């Protein structure tokens, strides 16, 4: 029976209908299971509500029955309404009805649970509750009530009927949709099958209409594309056959087909262009080799022809052909055997390309090579001379005390002398030729003190064409290297061969210059700036303060009690006092302030960007530091103090000389007031 049904409706349709029925059945079972879960939940929720109501009624009515029986009626009425009860009655411990609310008073035996009440079919839940008093075991009364379950029963019936109806509808809809979808698929497949049969009969086939973009539409589209591709291939094969003949006959090179016995079967028309002999002349010739092959090449040609007929392939075999007018033409022969699908040899295909022009070019090339060899000899001669000059130049560059580096237009080193390697720490035998300038800079970066500034300067140098001015480069090890560079012009105006860099170690020169500057600007005993440098810095700082509208402070002080130390213990003791004072006071001088020894025991401090409070604080710290210094000479102790005068620009003066005069007057005022003190100038600008 199953096989008969399958033959009637088809395997695919039968499977789809069976799957629909199975899926519908599964959905119905799932709906029934869901109905069971939901109905159990509704029953549990109603049971929980009634349990909560029972506990509340027991507590309220027990309390009212014991404490105030007069409000028992109000409590019962309220609890019946809130709890949705049909009937409520309260009896005392003797069984007398005290309060009854609702009706009719039809109460049966109390149910054990809601499920039991639902199964009884009475449509209500009857319950009996003992009203207890704390501390007593015997009940003080009895509460009997009836809960209406009609709402719960109607909800459960509606839920069950809805689940059954929905399951049946889902099953019917699924079967109908499956049949509808299957009908469209079978219709499309039948149309494809009909056209496939027509294709097998070599009949013309119209393309199938394509609707949508589902699997059937894609299958129909693919079938249409296959039909179109087959038609295009058939057309292409027909055209290919005609084109083959056109191409073979009009190919620029000579194409020929020889039988396995060596007889010419076919040759294209290019043979007439190359040799002057027509294809018919070649086909009718008794001895084709004697007619076309030059006599000097016939012997080797015969050997190669025997190899070709034996099944060997050949490439680029050059041979001379005889033209009809008696001239010769060079050709390059290529041949290979031809086999059919069964592997039977059909003969040999031969291709001949005209290489007469190439041969003529080769002859000219031989003449050119000869001329080039003569030129090569001259070049070798001049190259030898150039190498000798180069050797002499390298020897000269290795003797001078300057580091020399030649860099070509591409930024690669061409020559570096011995001194350059010494200056920049390269090994003497290291070859720097061909190394890029960026690599050289990177390898020497660890030596330079300020790499960022140097790289910016190199970038600006490479962007300019003018020779650079000498520039000093400080190194981390204390050396100073002077650098200078210039472009090297070529013989062509406006072009350059590259750039030459010169490096010189000027460390000794700079140190000597700095020593001379120190001798001119610093005090040899204390190493503080001297009076000459003081006047230079005073003028510079006043100009800077005037430009920026700030104040400049001057502290001028000398030592109280210094002359007795000199007279009693000698000048060596005085030098020790001055040296220690320079060291200790210099430790409290800030970085933007400058400390000077003007001569003898007279000192000065210049403090930019300051005010009276900061200057008096500095004067106090200097006085305390000096007063705290204790010296011991020949077993005796000695001390010195300071008298300090303070002047402020532009508050007390408008020039360097007037500021120095104001501070000097303030210093003498401190001395006159008892020494070991500091005084602020009392002058004002313009007085």
C-alpha positions as CSV (number, residue, x, y, z in Angstrom):
1,X,0.0,0.0,0.0
2,X,2.8,2.4,0.9
3,X,4.6,1.7,-2.4
4,X,1.4,2.3,-4.4
5,X,0.8,5.6,-2.6
6,X,4.4,6.6,-3.3
7,X,4.0,5.8,-7.0
8,X,0.8,7.9,-7.1
9,X,2.0,11.1,-5.5
10,X,5.8,10.7,-6.0
11,X,8.6,10.2,-3.6
12,X,9.5,13.9,-3.1
13,X,5.8,14.9,-2.6
14,X,5.2,12.0,-0.3
15,X,8.2,12.8,1.9
16,X,7.3,16.5,2.1
17,X,3.6,15.6,3.1
18,X,4.9,13.1,5.6
19,X,7.3,15.6,7.1
20,X,4.5,18.1,7.3
21,X,2.2,15.7,9.2
22,X,5.1,14.7,11.5
23,X,6.0,18.3,12.2
24,X,2.3,19.2,12.8
25,X,2.0,16.3,15.2
26,X,5.1,17.4,17.1
27,X,3.7,21.0,17.3
28,X,0.4,19.6,18.7
29,X,2.2,17.6,21.3
30,X,4.2,20.7,22.2
31,X,1.0,22.7,22.5
32,X,-0.5,20.1,24.8
33,X,2.6,20.0,26.9
34,X,2.5,23.8,27.1
35,X,-1.2,23.6,28.1
36,X,-0.3,21.2,30.9
37,X,2.4,23.5,32.2
38,X,0.2,26.6,32.1
39,X,-2.8,24.9,33.7
40,X,-0.6,23.6,36.5
41,X,0.8,27.1,37.0
42,X,-2.7,28.6,37.2
43,X,-3.8,25.9,39.8
44,X,-0.6,26.5,41.8
45,X,-1.1,30.3,41.8
46,X,-4.7,29.9,42.9
47,X,-3.6,27.5,45.7
48,X,-0.9,29.9,46.8
49,X,-3.5,32.7,46.9
50,X,-5.9,30.6,49.0
51,X,-3.1,29.6,51.4
52,X,-2.2,33.2,52.0
53,X,-5.9,34.1,52.5
54,X,-6.3,31.2,55.0
55,X,-3.4,32.4,57.0
56,X,-4.7,36.0,57.0
57,X,-8.2,35.0,58.0
58,X,-7.0,32.7,60.7
59,X,-4.9,35.5,62.3
60,X,-7.5,38.3,61.9
61,X,-10.6,36.3,63.0
62,X,-8.8,34.6,66.0
63,X,-7.7,38.0,67.2
64,X,-11.2,39.5,66.7
65,X,-12.9,36.5,68.4
66,X,-10.8,36.7,71.5
67,X,-10.3,40.5,71.8
68,X,-13.3,42.2,70.3
69,X,-16.2,40.0,69.0
70,X,-18.1,43.1,68.0
71,X,-15.8,43.7,65.0
72,X,-16.0,40.0,63.9
73,X,-18.8,40.8,61.4
74,X,-16.8,43.6,59.7
75,X,-13.7,41.4,59.5
76,X,-15.7,38.5,58.0
77,X,-17.4,40.8,55.4
78,X,-14.1,42.3,54.4
79,X,-12.3,39.0,54.1
80,X,-15.1,37.5,51.9
81,X,-14.9,40.4,49.5
82,X,-11.1,40.4,49.4
83,X,-10.8,36.7,49.1
84,X,-13.5,36.3,46.5
85,X,-15.4,33.8,48.7
86,X,-19.0,32.6,48.1
87,X,-19.8,31.9,51.7
88,X,-18.1,32.4,55.1
89,X,-19.3,31.4,58.6
90,X,-17.6,31.5,62.0
91,X,-18.6,29.1,64.9
92,X,-17.5,29.3,68.5
93,X,-15.8,26.4,70.3
94,X,-19.3,25.0,71.2
95,X,-20.2,24.8,67.5
96,X,-22.7,27.8,67.5
97,X,-22.8,30.0,64.4
98,X,-21.6,33.4,65.4
99,X,-21.3,35.1,62.0
100,X,-22.4,34.0,58.5
101,X,-21.8,36.0,55.3
102,X,-22.8,35.2,51.7
103,X,-24.9,32.3,50.6
104,X,-26.5,30.1,50.0
105,X,-25.0,28.2,53.0
106,X,-24.3,25.0,51.1
107,X,-21.0,23.5,52.4
108,X,-19.9,20.0,51.9
109,X,-16.9,18.1,53.3
110,X,-13.7,20.1,53.3
111,X,-11.4,19.4,50.3
112,X,-7.8,18.4,50.8
113,X,-6.5,20.6,47.9
114,X,-7.7,22.6,44.9
115,X,-6.9,19.7,42.6
116,X,-9.2,17.5,44.7
117,X,-11.9,20.3,44.5
118,X,-11.5,20.5,40.7
119,X,-11.9,16.8,40.3
120,X,-15.0,16.7,42.6
121,X,-17.0,18.6,39.9
122,X,-18.7,20.9,42.5
123,X,-17.1,24.0,41.0
124,X,-16.0,25.3,44.5
125,X,-13.4,24.7,47.1
126,X,-14.8,24.0,50.6
127,X,-12.4,24.4,53.6
128,X,-12.5,24.2,57.4
129,X,-10.0,26.3,59.5
130,X,-9.5,26.1,63.3
131,X,-9.2,29.5,64.9
132,X,-6.4,29.2,67.5
133,X,-5.3,31.4,70.4
134,X,-1.6,31.7,71.2
135,X,-0.8,29.6,74.2
136,X,-3.8,27.3,73.9
137,X,-4.0,24.0,72.0
138,X,-7.8,23.8,71.8
139,X,-9.3,26.1,69.1
140,X,-11.4,29.1,70.2
141,X,-13.6,28.7,67.1
142,X,-14.0,27.3,63.6
143,X,-14.1,29.1,60.3
144,X,-15.8,27.4,57.3
145,X,-15.7,29.0,53.8
146,X,-16.4,28.2,50.2
147,X,-14.2,29.5,47.3
148,X,-15.9,29.8,43.8
149,X,-13.6,28.0,41.2
150,X,-15.7,28.8,38.2
151,X,-13.2,31.4,36.9
152,X,-10.3,29.0,37.2
153,X,-12.4,26.2,35.5
154,X,-13.4,28.5,32.6
155,X,-9.7,29.6,32.2
156,X,-8.5,26.0,32.0
157,X,-11.3,25.1,29.5
158,X,-10.5,28.1,27.3
159,X,-6.7,27.2,27.4
160,X,-7.4,23.6,26.5
161,X,-9.7,24.4,23.6
162,X,-7.4,27.0,22.3
163,X,-4.4,24.6,22.3
164,X,-6.4,22.0,20.4
165,X,-7.7,24.4,17.9
166,X,-4.3,26.0,17.3
167,X,-2.6,22.5,16.9
168,X,-5.2,21.5,14.3
169,X,-4.8,24.8,12.4
170,X,-1.0,24.5,12.4
171,X,-1.2,20.9,11.1
172,X,-3.6,21.8,8.3
173,X,-1.7,25.0,7.3
174,X,1.6,23.1,7.2
175,X,0.3,20.4,5.0
176,X,-1.4,22.9,2.7
177,X,1.8,25.1,2.5
178,X,4.0,22.0,1.8
179,X,1.6,20.9,-1.0
180,X,1.6,24.5,-2.4
181,X,5.4,24.8,-2.4
182,X,5.9,21.3,-3.8
183,X,3.5,22.0,-6.6
184,X,5.7,25.0,-7.7
185,X,8.9,23.0,-7.5
186,X,7.5,20.1,-9.5
187,X,6.2,22.5,-12.1
188,X,9.6,24.1,-12.5
189,X,11.4,20.7,-12.6
190,X,9.0,19.4,-15.2
191,X,9.6,22.4,-17.4
192,X,13.4,21.8,-17.1
193,X,13.0,18.1,-18.0
194,X,10.9,18.9,-21.1
195,X,13.6,21.3,-22.5
196,X,16.4,18.9,-21.6
197,X,14.7,16.3,-23.8
198,X,14.4,18.9,-26.6
199,X,18.2,19.6,-26.3
200,X,19.0,16.0,-26.6
201,X,17.0,15.9,-29.9
202,X,19.0,19.0,-31.1
203,X,15.9,21.1,-31.1
204,X,15.8,24.8,-30.4
205,X,14.9,25.6,-26.9
206,X,13.5,28.9,-25.6
207,X,14.8,30.1,-22.2
208,X,12.6,29.4,-19.2
209,X,11.1,32.4,-17.3
210,X,12.8,33.1,-14.0
211,X,10.7,34.4,-11.0
212,X,12.2,35.3,-7.7
213,X,15.6,34.3,-6.3
214,X,15.0,31.0,-4.6
215,X,16.6,27.7,-5.2
216,X,14.3,26.8,-8.1
217,X,14.9,30.2,-9.7
218,X,18.6,29.7,-9.4
219,X,18.3,26.2,-10.9
220,X,16.2,27.7,-13.8
221,X,18.7,30.5,-14.3
222,X,21.6,28.0,-14.3
223,X,19.7,25.8,-16.9
224,X,19.2,28.8,-19.1
225,X,22.8,29.7,-18.8
226,X,23.8,26.1,-19.7
227,X,21.6,26.2,-22.8
228,X,23.0,29.5,-23.9
229,X,26.6,28.3,-23.3
230,X,25.9,25.2,-25.4
231,X,24.6,27.3,-28.2
232,X,27.5,29.6,-28.0
233,X,30.0,26.7,-28.1
234,X,28.4,25.2,-31.1
235,X,28.5,28.5,-32.9
236,X,32.1,29.0,-31.7
237,X,33.1,25.6,-33.1
238,X,31.7,26.4,-36.5
239,X,33.5,29.8,-36.5
240,X,36.7,28.2,-35.2
241,X,36.8,25.8,-38.1
242,X,36.5,28.6,-40.7
243,X,39.0,30.7,-38.7
244,X,41.5,27.8,-38.6
245,X,41.6,27.7,-42.3
246,X,41.9,31.5,-42.6
247,X,44.6,31.6,-39.9
248,X,46.6,28.7,-41.3
249,X,46.5,30.0,-44.9
250,X,47.3,33.6,-43.9
251,X,49.8,33.0,-41.1
252,X,52.9,35.2,-41.6
253,X,55.2,32.3,-40.9
254,X,55.4,29.2,-43.1
255,X,53.3,26.2,-41.8
256,X,53.6,22.7,-43.4
257,X,52.3,19.2,-42.7
258,X,54.4,16.2,-43.8
259,X,53.1,12.6,-43.8
260,X,54.8,9.9,-41.8
261,X,56.6,8.9,-45.0
262,X,58.0,12.4,-45.4
263,X,55.7,13.5,-48.2
264,X,54.3,17.1,-48.1
265,X,50.6,17.0,-47.4
266,X,49.8,20.7,-46.9
267,X,51.6,24.1,-46.8
268,X,50.1,27.5,-46.3
269,X,50.4,30.5,-48.7
270,X,53.3,32.1,-46.8
271,X,55.7,29.8,-48.6
272,X,55.2,31.9,-51.7
273,X,56.1,35.1,-49.8
274,X,59.2,33.6,-48.4
275,X,60.6,31.6,-51.3
276,X,58.6,32.7,-54.3
277,X,57.4,29.1,-54.9
278,X,53.6,28.6,-54.7
279,X,52.0,25.9,-52.5
280,X,51.1,23.9,-55.6
281,X,54.7,24.0,-56.8
282,X,55.8,22.5,-53.5
283,X,53.1,19.8,-53.4
284,X,54.0,18.7,-57.0
285,X,57.8,18.7,-56.5
286,X,59.5,15.3,-56.8
287,X,62.5,16.4,-54.6
288,X,61.3,19.2,-52.3
289,X,64.6,19.3,-50.4
290,X,66.7,19.9,-53.6
291,X,64.3,22.6,-54.7
292,X,64.3,24.6,-51.4
293,X,67.3,23.7,-49.3
294,X,70.7,25.3,-50.0
295,X,73.3,22.8,-51.0
296,X,75.5,23.5,-48.0
297,X,72.7,22.7,-45.6
298,X,71.2,19.6,-47.3
299,X,73.2,17.0,-45.4
300,X,72.5,18.3,-41.9
301,X,68.8,18.9,-43.0
302,X,68.5,15.3,-44.1
303,X,69.7,14.1,-40.7
304,X,67.3,16.4,-38.8
305,X,64.4,15.3,-41.1
306,X,65.1,11.6,-40.3
307,X,64.9,12.4,-36.6
308,X,61.7,14.3,-37.1
309,X,60.0,11.4,-38.9
310,X,61.2,9.1,-36.1
311,X,59.2,11.1,-33.6
312,X,61.7,13.6,-32.3
313,X,60.9,17.3,-31.9
314,X,63.2,20.1,-32.9
315,X,63.5,23.9,-32.2
316,X,65.3,26.8,-33.8
317,X,67.1,24.9,-36.5
318,X,68.5,27.6,-38.8
319,X,68.8,26.7,-42.5
320,X,69.1,28.6,-45.8
321,X,66.3,28.3,-48.3
322,X,66.6,28.9,-52.1
323,X,64.3,31.4,-53.6
324,X,62.8,31.2,-57.0
325,X,65.1,34.0,-58.2
326,X,68.2,32.2,-56.9
327,X,68.8,34.3,-53.8
328,X,68.8,32.8,-50.3
329,X,66.8,33.5,-47.2
330,X,67.6,32.4,-43.7
331,X,64.7,30.6,-41.8
332,X,64.3,29.1,-38.3
333,X,62.6,25.6,-38.4
334,X,60.6,24.2,-35.5
335,X,58.8,20.8,-35.8
336,X,56.9,18.3,-33.8
337,X,55.0,15.1,-34.5
338,X,51.2,15.1,-34.7
339,X,49.0,12.3,-33.1
340,X,45.3,11.6,-33.2
341,X,43.2,10.6,-30.2
342,X,44.2,6.9,-30.5
343,X,47.9,7.8,-30.5
344,X,48.5,7.1,-34.2
345,X,51.1,9.4,-35.7
346,X,49.6,11.5,-38.4
347,X,52.8,13.1,-39.5
348,X,55.0,16.1,-38.7
349,X,54.1,19.7,-38.4
350,X,56.8,22.1,-39.5
351,X,56.9,25.9,-38.8
352,X,59.4,28.2,-40.6
353,X,60.1,31.8,-39.5
354,X,61.9,34.3,-41.7
355,X,65.1,35.4,-39.8
356,X,66.8,37.1,-42.7
357,X,66.6,40.5,-41.0
358,X,68.0,39.0,-37.8
359,X,70.9,37.4,-39.6
360,X,71.8,40.7,-41.3
361,X,71.6,42.4,-37.9
362,X,74.0,39.8,-36.5
363,X,76.5,40.6,-39.1
364,X,76.2,44.3,-38.3
365,X,76.5,43.3,-34.6
366,X,79.8,41.5,-35.3
367,X,81.2,44.7,-36.8
368,X,79.9,46.6,-33.8
369,X,81.5,44.2,-31.4
370,X,84.9,44.6,-33.1
371,X,84.6,48.4,-32.8
372,X,83.6,48.1,-29.1
373,X,86.6,45.9,-28.4
374,X,88.8,48.7,-29.8
375,X,87.0,51.2,-27.6
376,X,87.4,48.8,-24.6
377,X,91.1,48.8,-25.1
378,X,91.2,52.6,-25.0
379,X,88.9,52.7,-22.0
380,X,91.1,50.2,-20.1
381,X,94.1,52.4,-20.8
382,X,92.4,55.5,-19.4
383,X,91.0,53.5,-16.5
384,X,94.4,52.5,-15.5
385,X,95.6,56.1,-15.6
386,X,92.5,57.1,-13.6
387,X,93.2,54.5,-10.9
388,X,96.7,55.7,-10.6
389,X,95.5,59.2,-10.1
390,X,92.9,58.0,-7.6
391,X,95.7,56.1,-5.6
392,X,97.8,59.3,-5.4
393,X,94.7,61.3,-4.3
394,X,93.9,58.8,-1.6
395,X,97.4,58.8,-0.3
396,X,97.3,62.6,-0.1
397,X,93.9,62.6,1.7
398,X,95.2,60.0,4.2
399,X,98.1,62.3,5.2
400,X,96.2,65.4,5.9
401,X,94.7,66.1,9.4
402,X,91.2,66.7,8.1
403,X,88.5,64.0,7.8
404,X,87.2,63.9,4.2
405,X,84.0,62.2,3.0
406,X,82.8,62.2,-0.6
407,X,79.1,61.4,-1.1
408,X,77.6,60.9,-4.6
409,X,74.3,62.2,-5.9
410,X,72.4,59.1,-4.6
411,X,73.6,59.8,-1.0
412,X,76.2,56.9,-0.9
413,X,79.7,57.3,0.3
414,X,82.4,57.1,-2.4
415,X,85.5,57.8,-0.4
416,X,86.4,58.3,3.3
417,X,90.0,59.0,4.3
418,X,91.8,57.6,7.4
419,X,91.3,60.7,9.5
420,X,87.5,60.6,9.0
421,X,87.4,57.1,10.4
422,X,89.6,58.1,13.3
423,X,87.4,61.1,14.2
424,X,84.1,59.2,14.0
425,X,85.3,56.0,15.6
426,X,85.3,53.6,12.6
427,X,87.8,50.8,12.3
428,X,90.7,51.8,10.1
429,X,90.2,48.8,7.7
430,X,86.4,49.2,7.5
431,X,85.2,50.0,4.0
432,X,82.6,52.7,4.0
433,X,82.2,52.9,0.2
434,X,78.6,52.4,-0.9
435,X,77.2,53.1,2.5
436,X,74.3,55.6,2.6
437,X,74.8,58.9,4.3
438,X,71.7,58.2,6.5
439,X,73.4,55.0,7.8
440,X,76.6,56.9,8.6
441,X,74.6,59.5,10.5
442,X,72.8,56.7,12.4
443,X,76.0,54.9,13.3
444,X,77.7,58.1,14.7
445,X,74.6,59.4,16.5
446,X,75.7,57.9,19.8
447,X,78.8,60.2,19.7
448,X,77.0,63.5,19.3
449,X,75.7,65.5,22.3
450,X,72.6,66.9,20.6
451,X,71.4,64.6,17.8
452,X,68.1,66.4,17.0
453,X,69.8,69.8,16.3
454,X,72.4,68.1,14.2
455,X,69.9,66.2,12.1
456,X,67.9,69.4,11.5
457,X,71.1,71.2,10.4
458,X,72.0,68.3,8.0
459,X,68.5,68.5,6.5
460,X,68.9,72.2,5.8
461,X,72.3,71.7,4.3
462,X,71.2,69.0,1.9
463,X,68.3,71.2,0.8
464,X,70.7,74.1,-0.2
465,X,73.4,74.4,-2.8
466,X,75.7,77.0,-1.3
467,X,78.8,75.9,0.6
468,X,78.2,75.8,4.4
469,X,79.9,77.8,7.1
470,X,82.1,75.9,9.6
471,X,79.9,74.5,12.4
472,X,81.1,73.1,15.7
473,X,79.6,69.7,16.8
474,X,79.9,68.9,20.5
475,X,80.4,65.2,21.3
476,X,79.5,63.3,24.4
477,X,83.2,62.5,25.2
478,X,84.0,66.2,25.3
479,X,85.5,66.5,21.9
480,X,84.4,69.3,19.5
481,X,84.3,68.5,15.7
482,X,84.1,71.3,13.2
483,X,82.1,70.4,10.1
484,X,81.9,72.0,6.7
485,X,80.5,70.8,3.3
486,X,80.1,71.9,-0.3
487,X,78.7,70.5,-3.5
488,X,81.2,69.0,-6.1
489,X,80.4,70.4,-9.6
490,X,80.6,68.2,-12.7
491,X,81.7,69.1,-16.1
492,X,78.1,69.8,-17.1
493,X,77.0,73.2,-16.0
494,X,74.3,73.1,-13.3
495,X,75.0,69.5,-12.4
496,X,76.9,68.1,-9.4
497,X,78.8,64.9,-8.8
498,X,77.9,64.9,-5.1
499,X,79.0,66.6,-1.9
500,X,82.3,66.7,0.0
501,X,82.2,66.9,3.8
502,X,85.2,68.1,5.9
503,X,85.7,67.3,9.6
504,X,88.3,68.7,11.9
505,X,88.9,68.0,15.6
506,X,89.1,71.4,17.2
507,X,88.9,70.3,20.8
508,X,92.4,71.5,21.8
509,X,91.8,74.8,20.0
510,X,88.4,75.4,21.7
511,X,89.8,74.5,25.1
512,X,92.7,76.9,24.7
513,X,90.2,79.6,23.7
514,X,88.0,78.8,26.7
515,X,91.1,79.0,29.0
516,X,91.9,82.5,27.6
517,X,88.3,83.5,28.2
518,X,88.3,82.2,31.7
519,X,91.5,84.0,32.4
520,X,89.9,87.2,31.1
521,X,86.6,86.8,32.9
522,X,87.2,84.8,36.1
523,X,89.0,85.4,39.3
524,X,92.0,83.0,39.5
525,X,91.6,82.4,43.2
526,X,87.9,81.8,43.7
527,X,87.0,81.0,40.0
528,X,84.1,83.5,40.3
529,X,83.4,86.0,37.5
530,X,85.6,89.1,37.9
531,X,84.8,92.8,37.8
532,X,85.1,92.9,34.0
533,X,82.5,90.2,33.5
534,X,80.3,91.9,36.2
535,X,80.0,95.1,34.2
536,X,79.2,93.2,31.0
537,X,76.5,91.2,32.7
538,X,75.1,94.3,34.5
539,X,74.7,96.1,31.2
540,X,73.1,93.1,29.5
541,X,70.7,92.3,32.4
542,X,69.6,95.9,32.7
543,X,68.8,96.0,28.9
544,X,66.9,92.7,29.2
545,X,64.9,93.9,32.3
546,X,64.0,97.1,30.5
547,X,62.8,95.2,27.4
548,X,60.7,92.7,29.5
549,X,59.6,95.3,32.1
550,X,61.0,93.3,35.0
551,X,63.2,94.1,38.0
552,X,66.9,93.4,38.4
553,X,68.4,93.1,41.9
554,X,72.1,93.8,42.9
555,X,73.6,92.6,46.2
556,X,76.9,94.2,47.0
557,X,78.8,93.0,50.1
558,X,82.2,92.9,51.6
559,X,83.6,91.1,54.7
560,X,83.7,92.4,58.2
561,X,86.9,91.3,60.0
562,X,88.7,90.1,56.9
563,X,91.6,92.5,57.3
564,X,92.5,91.3,60.8
565,X,92.6,87.7,59.6
566,X,95.0,88.8,56.8
567,X,97.2,90.8,59.2
568,X,97.3,88.2,62.0
569,X,97.5,84.9,60.1
570,X,98.8,86.0,56.7
571,X,97.6,86.2,53.1
572,X,97.3,82.4,52.8
573,X,94.7,82.4,55.5
574,X,92.9,85.2,53.8
575,X,92.9,83.2,50.5
576,X,91.4,80.3,52.3
577,X,88.6,82.5,53.7
578,X,87.8,83.8,50.2
579,X,87.9,80.4,48.6
580,X,85.6,78.8,51.2
581,X,83.2,81.8,51.0
582,X,83.0,81.5,47.2
583,X,82.2,77.8,47.6
584,X,79.7,78.0,50.4
585,X,77.9,81.2,49.2
586,X,77.9,79.8,45.6
587,X,75.9,76.8,46.9
588,X,72.9,79.0,47.8
589,X,73.0,81.1,44.6
590,X,70.2,80.1,42.2
591,X,70.8,79.0,38.6
592,X,69.5,82.3,37.1
593,X,71.6,84.4,39.5
594,X,75.3,85.3,39.0
595,X,78.0,85.6,41.7
596,X,81.1,87.9,41.2
597,X,84.2,88.8,43.1
598,X,84.9,92.5,42.4
599,X,88.2,92.6,44.1
600,X,89.7,92.1,47.6
601,X,86.9,91.1,49.9
602,X,84.2,92.8,47.8
603,X,81.5,90.5,46.2
604,X,78.4,91.1,44.2
605,X,75.3,89.0,43.1
606,X,73.0,89.9,40.2
607,X,69.4,88.5,40.5
608,X,67.0,89.0,37.6
609,X,63.2,88.8,37.8
610,X,63.1,89.6,41.5
611,X,61.6,91.9,44.2
612,X,62.4,93.3,47.6
613,X,61.2,90.3,49.5
614,X,63.3,87.8,47.5
615,X,66.4,90.0,47.7
616,X,66.2,90.6,51.4
617,X,65.8,86.8,51.8
618,X,68.9,86.2,49.7
619,X,70.9,88.8,51.7
620,X,69.8,87.2,55.0
621,X,70.8,83.7,53.8
622,X,74.2,84.9,52.6
623,X,74.8,86.7,55.9
624,X,73.8,83.7,57.9
625,X,76.0,81.4,55.8
626,X,79.1,83.6,56.1
627,X,78.6,84.2,59.8
628,X,78.3,80.5,60.4
629,X,81.7,79.8,58.8
630,X,84.4,79.2,61.5
631,X,88.1,79.1,60.5
632,X,91.0,77.8,62.6
633,X,94.5,79.1,62.0
634,X,97.5,78.2,64.2
635,X,95.1,76.9,66.9
636,X,93.1,80.1,67.0
637,X,89.6,80.5,65.6
638,X,88.5,83.3,63.3
639,X,85.2,84.5,61.9
640,X,84.0,87.0,59.4
641,X,80.6,88.6,58.7
642,X,79.1,90.6,55.8
643,X,77.8,94.1,55.3
644,X,75.4,94.0,52.3
645,X,73.8,96.7,50.3
646,X,70.8,96.1,48.0
647,X,69.8,98.0,44.9
648,X,66.9,97.4,42.5
649,X,66.5,98.4,38.9
650,X,64.4,100.5,38.0
651,X,63.2,101.2,41.6
652,X,66.5,102.7,42.8
653,X,68.4,103.5,39.6
654,X,68.0,103.7,35.8
655,X,71.5,102.6,34.7
656,X,74.2,100.2,35.7
657,X,76.4,102.8,37.3
658,X,73.6,104.4,39.3
659,X,72.5,100.9,40.4
660,X,76.0,100.1,41.5
661,X,76.3,103.4,43.4
662,X,72.9,102.8,45.1
663,X,73.9,99.4,46.3
664,X,77.3,100.7,47.4
665,X,75.7,103.4,49.5
666,X,73.4,100.9,51.1
667,X,76.4,98.6,51.9
668,X,78.2,101.5,53.7
669,X,75.0,102.3,55.6
670,X,75.0,98.7,56.8
671,X,78.6,99.1,58.0
672,X,77.8,102.3,59.8
673,X,74.9,100.7,61.5
674,X,77.1,98.1,63.2
675,X,78.1,95.7,60.4
676,X,76.9,92.1,60.0
677,X,73.7,93.5,58.4
678,X,72.0,94.3,55.1
679,X,70.3,97.5,54.0
680,X,68.0,98.3,51.1
681,X,68.9,101.4,49.1
682,X,66.8,104.5,50.0
683,X,67.2,106.1,46.6
684,X,64.4,106.4,44.2
685,X,64.6,106.5,40.4
686,X,65.6,110.0,39.3
687,X,67.2,111.0,42.7
